[in-house]
Amino acid sequence: MITKPVKQLLLSIVGPENYDDSKVECLVYSYDATPGYQAMPDAVIKPGCTAEVSDIVKVCSEYKIPIVPRGSGTNLSGGTCPMEGGLVLLFNRMNSLLEIDEENLTATVQPGLITLDLISAVEAKGLFYPPDPSSMKISTIGGNINENSGGLRGLKYGVTRDYVIGLEVVLPNGDIIHTGGKLAKDVAGYDLTKLMVGSEGTLGIVTEAILKLIPTPETTKTMLALYQDLDAAAQSVAKIISNKIIPVTLEFLDRPTLVVVEDFAKIGLPTDVEAVLLIEQDGPLEVVERDMKRMADICLEEKAVSVEIAETEADAAALKTARRTALSALARLKPTTILEDATVPRSEIAKMVRAINEIASKHDVNICTFGHAGDGNLHPTCITDARDHDEMERVELAFADIFAAAIDLGGTITGEHGVGAMKAPYLEWKLKKEGVAAMTAIKQAFDPNNIMNPGKIFAKESRKRVVVSS
Amino acid sequence: MITKPVKQLLLSIVGPENYDDSKVECLVYSYDATPGYQAMPDAVIKPGCTAEVSDIVKVCSEYKIPIVPRGSGTNLSGGTCPMEGGLVLLFNRMNSLLEIDEENLTATVQPGLITLDLISAVEAKGLFYPPDPSSMKISTIGGNINENSGGLRGLKYGVTRDYVIGLEVVLPNGDIIHTGGKLAKDVAGYDLTKLMVGSEGTLGIVTEAILKLIPTPETTKTMLALYQDLDAAAQSVAKIISNKIIPVTLEFLDRPTLVVVEDFAKIGLPTDVEAVLLIEQDGPLEVVERDMKRMADICLEEKAVSVEIAETEADAAALKTARRTALSALARLKPTTILEDATVPRSEIAKMVRAINEIASKHDVNICTFGHAGDGNLHPTCITDARDHDEMERVELAFADIFAAAIDLGGTITGEHGVGAMKAPYLEWKLKKEGVAAMTAIKQAFDPNNIMNPGKIFAKESRKRVVVSS
């Protein structure tokens, strides 16, 4: 609850044009891209600078008001749903690309900057910012940092955390700290930079970031391998890596996903095969050509029914765009699309795909699977209808089984989407009580009043894991 | 102080053959590779497994006994000196390479494993573990993890933290936690893996680690560029990077360092030039050859007096070995060698080298400089004599000035050696009060009794920074 005097304090910081507690505005920010999560904030606030963020946090700290920092709300774990009300803090006014430093290969950015705008701006200078979440056309860098976003290029280039080397952060007490810098190496104390990345706004508010850039690869080639057998596709993934080729992208789509993506994107994708691998390599031309040839041979040895290298850049772009639209395409089928991201060691991909199919059939739910096979990061996606309570219960049981299967294979409950509100009850399955306790200790040390994005990562109660003896 | 009953408890955990509180053993472990730091432990203990480590920690937690985990003690920041007595915990019995997983490209290791033994073992399988601290012949992986060790290949490949993807850790309360896994992506809560790396044994004891491996580069070439002008060498570094070439290694040695290294290694290094750059590139042959040619051209454009590519692998190895022996070579000159690692954005290297020379001359001390120029990570090294109290005071003032200069250039007090006991009084210069407070909060949350390597990272009192108006 924001009382009148507190509202006055907040208005005095940002001005009336940047504070909105109207019902319509609050409704707009009551949910994010995650189905099934909605809660009304008390107000929406738009600070213009770090000092204003610090002043807002000080007020919230004094009056115990929850704060939910939010970029474009594209996350898929309920990470920006204001579960306990309070302020939704937007970065629309803090969205500048402050600097591209070509000597140190860094970009300095504000959190509200759109990911693709950053990528395009550095590309224009021959530089490369690899993390490319599928939502990059609308997602913000601040959101990417809070969620430690991955993307299609993660296999070769890593994820957002690997590219954040310095941060300005407003802590829950209002302190402004600076971590790291334009530095290739820095061991002055604990690595708060990497700790903040992926902390889902629960430890502080990122107000500026220094990102590492790398030279743009000279060439990129894209290839599609078709399979009539899921195992053969998974086996190809394992064999490519164990042959010591690390492609940029090694994506998997099963037939149900292919069918809807083709219906949506109409680029001539095959819909009569069981699975495809979308493979991309970049680097110097001669290396790319050699790697593509070797990977094509491996896929054929592993019983791909056909392998095709995109002839033109337009063809390659169409393939990648099709993959990026998988979620949107699937979302057209039924009212509710729940996309998960259980992740396993890449050697376990085949077992995981089989487990997902068995679980879907056991619970009688409709699950399509696609994702970053090279990372072991699959996106089993359930096409359902939130209004069908009986089915929704089965969907939830199916996802619980999927998380359990991933953990049994040495994996994790989330590879790149974050824990948020959605997976908080399952966190203990991965970390055990002791691991959750260690994380809780950090949370309490930073945010004793629990005002920073409360209700995320840590659950009031963990789900019991039902272990069925087989 | 370890009382008789507590000693009995510890003996019952590890057996009498793995516990030693004799004066001679305690003296051996009273210091590490850092000059000027010595303190007697109460005993030395050698656990044989994780459960024993946990039991030891529980006893220490109950009786408030400090624990200092120690590999080979090669650190240069007093990081393993038992400042407040207690137990030195050795990993001689936990030194196995448990697994090399060729499908997932990981190695699973115990902390006592020697770094070079790991590197050699994975190389035999065509895999590559890049972090290569100069001490790698004797340093342990556990020590590398605690210190987040860098090395000569850091510019292209990053540091230890970039290769640790899973840990088993005994927390100060005796809890055993598992972080990460054989996973390319994992966002299940805070990144405790990266937090533990570089925490200098102050948050817990690493008992097992999963390390990421990459394919071995096909070729490596090494080149030496000679300069009569320090600025020209620094300028070459900046120009190579801004031309979007990222070599594996880009090392700088000044003339005083060259003279002693040549005297020590006798491989025909030039001693009549002001500086050399040792440059290495790896990758596919055609790319390496192209990059070497382009870098040679850049060096010559920037007034290198000569550029020479090593003809044979033996020649290249000799050059790298010479660089790795810089510390040992310098250590022969005078009784005390203090090696620092102030680090700046790489664009500021020339300014930093000039600042170091001015500071040395101002305080009338003898400083040689070498280091990882491509990372902005220099090692100004003072050749002195700890028994000369007057000179030691000047040395300390000089290093304080060097830290201040690094910070003024956007840098940090330590790039790869850690804070330890040595740089604790300077930490606040980099992080400000607020940053130190945030780190202290984590330390207190994990280790409320301050038993884990006490006296490191956090100083009882910070040095006042003397700002001279210029």
Interface residues (C-beta under 8 A of the other chain):
Chain A: D101 E102 E103 N104 L105 G126 L127 E147 N148 G150 G154 L155 V159 R161 D162 L171 D175 I176 I177 H178 T179 G181 K182 L183 A184 K185 D186 V187 A188 G189 Y190 D191 L192 K194 L195 V197 G198 S199 L203 I214 P215 T216 A238 I241 S242 K244 I245 I246 G283 P284 E286 V287 R290 T343 V344 P345 R346 S347 H372 G374 D375 G376 N377 G410 G411 T412 I413 T414 G415 E416 H417 G418 V419 K423 L427 K430 L431 K432 E434 G435 V436 A437 A438 M439 A441 I442 Q444 A445 F446 I457
Chain B: D101 E102 E103 N104 L105 G126 L127 E147 N148 G150 G154 L155 V159 R161 D162 L171 D175 I176 I177 H178 T179 G181 K182 L183 A184 K185 D186 V187 A188 G189 Y190 D191 L192 K194 L195 V197 G198 S199 L203 I214 P215 T216 A238 I241 S242 K244 I245 I246 G283 P284 E286 V287 R290 T343 V344 P345 R346 S347 H372 G374 D375 G376 N377 G410 G411 T412 I413 T414 G415 E416 H417 G418 V419 K423 L427 K430 L431 K432 E434 G435 V436 A437 A438 M439 A441 I442 Q444 A445 F446 I457
